[in-house]
Amino acid sequence: MIASRLAFACGCLALTGATTLPKKGEPAITAQTARSGGVIDPDQAKLGFDAADLSFEVLPETETLRGVATLSFTAKAALDRLAIDLDRNLPVDAIAIDGAALAPGAWSNPEGRLVITLPQRVAKGGHVTARISYGGQPHVAVKAPWDSGMVWATTPGGAPWFATTAEGYGCDLFWPCLDFPTGEPGVVTLHITVPKGLKAPSNGKLLGVDTLADGRTVWNWRIKHPNTYGIALNVGPYEEISGVL
């Protein structure tokens, strides 16, 4: 697992542009992305969300987020496609279904609901895994935590600090998910790559921290049955304080 995460961190997440930093409230989101909860999409109602393995790299210099999400589902009814919530400001680079790469024409995301045409029908009770590579500049919160989005800042000493807030608009602001209360995955594993000197406390149990050759670190976490909007990135030059009572 560590080798694959190192390959992800070192090779897969090369920056692909992004020179203008977004202001608060930018880039704009669609009504679909702003909506969280409500009536469940019929295609999404067919999905039992078994697990999500989420790899993130956040690049504060360009306020860019890159990610690879591996999502595993059980079909509650026969499936011809997957409908997954993801802000269109984070365009998809590649998708693989059960390990087989799809042609770009097999998916679309005009308004914030990523629709993936499956290469073959999945019967009721069957399983399907989607690996989604994506990235871009996420929506910036105007007045966090009262609205949702990314927060980019620096400490008084000038070190980067950034965090996510998603309780209002939902998880699709920074990872592909089922953005409604019963869309919780059974288990989520997080791999958060951060610049040298920063730390990434997050959800659940810390599985370990990998140090890359260039000094960046990868923080690995796991949590069972989390609320989707509760999955969070919160990165800064934190110091650990511990004691025994």
SVG drawing of the C-alpha trace seen along z (x, -y; Angstrom):
<svg xmlns="http://www.w3.org/2000/svg" viewBox="-37 -37 51 47">
<polyline fill="none" stroke="black" stroke-width="0.4" points="0.0,0.0 2.8,-2.4 4.5,-1.9 1.3,-2.7 0.7,-5.8 4.2,-7.0 3.7,-6.5 0.5,-8.5 2.1,-11.3 5.3,-11.5 4.0,-10.8 0.3,-11.1 -0.4,-14.6 1.6,-16.9 0.1,-20.3 -1.8,-21.0 -2.2,-24.7 -4.0,-27.1 -2.1,-30.4 -4.9,-32.8 -5.9,-32.3 -9.7,-32.3 -11.3,-34.9 -13.8,-34.1 -17.0,-32.7 -15.1,-31.6 -15.1,-29.6 -18.8,-29.7 -20.8,-26.5 -24.0,-25.3 -27.4,-24.9 -26.8,-21.2 -23.5,-21.4 -25.1,-23.9 -27.9,-21.4 -27.2,-18.9 -29.8,-16.3 -33.4,-16.5 -35.0,-14.0 -32.6,-11.1 -31.7,-10.6 -33.2,-7.3 -29.8,-6.1 -28.1,-7.0 -30.9,-5.1 -29.7,-1.9 -26.3,-2.2 -25.1,-0.7 -21.9,-2.7 -19.5,-0.1 -16.2,-2.0 -14.2,-5.1 -10.4,-5.3 -9.6,-8.9 -6.1,-10.3 -5.6,-14.0 -2.8,-16.4 -3.4,-20.1 -1.1,-22.6 -1.4,-25.9 0.8,-27.9 -1.9,-27.5 -4.8,-26.8 -5.3,-23.6 -6.7,-20.2 -5.8,-17.0 -7.4,-13.7 -8.0,-10.0 -11.1,-8.5 -11.7,-4.7 -15.4,-4.1 -16.9,-0.7 -20.7,0.0 -23.1,2.8 -26.1,2.7 -29.5,2.6 -31.0,2.9 -29.6,3.5 -27.1,0.7 -26.3,-0.7 -24.6,-3.8 -23.3,-5.5 -24.5,-9.0 -22.0,-10.6 -21.9,-14.1 -18.8,-16.1 -18.4,-19.9 -17.6,-20.5 -14.8,-22.9 -12.9,-19.7 -12.8,-18.2 -12.2,-14.4 -9.0,-13.3 -9.6,-9.6 -12.0,-6.9 -11.6,-3.1 -14.3,-0.7 -13.2,2.5 -9.7,1.8 -10.5,1.1 -10.0,-2.4 -13.0,-4.1 -12.9,-6.3 -13.5,-10.0 -16.9,-9.8 -18.1,-7.4 -18.7,-10.1 -20.1,-13.7 -20.5,-16.3 -22.2,-19.4 -23.8,-20.6 -22.1,-18.8 -23.5,-15.3 -20.9,-13.0 -22.7,-10.4 -20.6,-7.3 -21.8,-4.8 -20.8,-1.4 -19.1,0.9 -21.5,3.7 -24.7,4.0 -24.3,4.8 -27.0,7.2 -28.8,6.6 -26.5,7.7 -23.4,7.3 -20.4,5.1 -18.7,2.3 -15.6,0.1 -14.9,-3.2 -11.5,-4.9 -11.9,-8.6 -8.9,-10.9 -9.8,-14.6 -8.5,-18.0 -8.8,-21.8 -9.4,-24.8 -12.2,-24.1 -14.8,-26.7 -13.5,-29.1 -15.7,-29.7 -16.9,-33.3 -17.4,-33.2 -16.5,-29.8 -17.8,-27.9 -21.2,-29.6 -20.8,-28.7 -19.0,-25.8 -15.8,-25.6 -12.1,-25.7 -10.3,-28.1 -6.8,-29.3 -4.8,-31.2 -1.4,-31.6 -0.3,-31.5 1.1,-34.7 4.5,-33.2 3.7,-32.9 3.2,-29.1 0.3,-27.7 -2.9,-26.8 -5.9,-25.4 -9.1,-23.6 -12.5,-22.4 -16.0,-23.2 -18.8,-21.2 -21.8,-21.0 -23.9,-23.3 -23.1,-22.5 -21.9,-19.0 -19.0,-16.6 -19.0,-17.1 -17.1,-20.3 -13.9,-18.3 -14.5,-14.6 -16.9,-12.5 -19.6,-11.2 -23.4,-10.6 -24.4,-14.0 -27.4,-13.0 -27.6,-11.9 -28.1,-8.2 -25.2,-8.2 -22.7,-7.3 -19.9,-4.9 -19.3,-1.9 -15.6,-2.8 -13.4,-5.7 -9.6,-5.6 -7.8,-8.9 -4.3,-9.6 -3.5,-13.3 -0.3,-14.5 0.9,-17.9 4.0,-20.1 7.0,-19.7 6.5,-20.9 2.7,-20.7 0.5,-18.1 -2.9,-16.8 -5.1,-15.8 -8.3,-14.3 -11.1,-11.7 -10.9,-8.5 -7.8,-6.4 -4.3,-7.4 -2.9,-4.5 0.6,-6.1 2.5,-8.9 4.8,-8.3 7.6,-10.7 8.5,-11.3 12.0,-11.9 11.3,-15.6 10.1,-16.1 6.3,-16.0 4.3,-13.7 1.3,-11.5 -1.2,-11.2 -3.3,-8.0 -6.5,-7.8 -9.5,-5.4 -13.0,-5.9 -16.2,-3.7 -19.6,-5.0 -18.8,-8.7 -21.2,-11.5 -20.1,-12.4 -20.0,-16.2 -17.9,-15.4 -14.9,-14.2 -12.4,-17.0 -9.0,-18.4 -7.4,-20.6 -3.7,-21.2 -1.2,-23.4 2.1,-23.5 0.4,-21.9 2.3,-20.6 1.2,-17.6 0.5,-17.9 0.0,-14.7 -0.2,-13.7 -1.3,-11.0 -4.1,-11.5"/>
</svg>
